[in-house]
């Protein structure tokens, strides 16, 4: 499946497989995201790629210190 086809056929995901996303697939997705339209052509989008579960834990501790969104409850995304 090509990246653009996958984007067109996307669905909401709440559970994730416990396997790494290949680097070439991740690069392709980020490249597509960089060229996606933005509201009012704002061009203010930045992406943070977290590959290590410890990085993801630290992200949630920093951005959600009250624990409203716990990754453990939903399953952690592979990236």
Secondary structure, 3 states (H helix, E strand, C coil): CCHHHHHHCCCCCCCCCCCCCCHHHHHHHHHHHHCCCCHHHCCCCCCCCCCCHHHHHHHHHHHCCCCCCCHHHHCCCCC
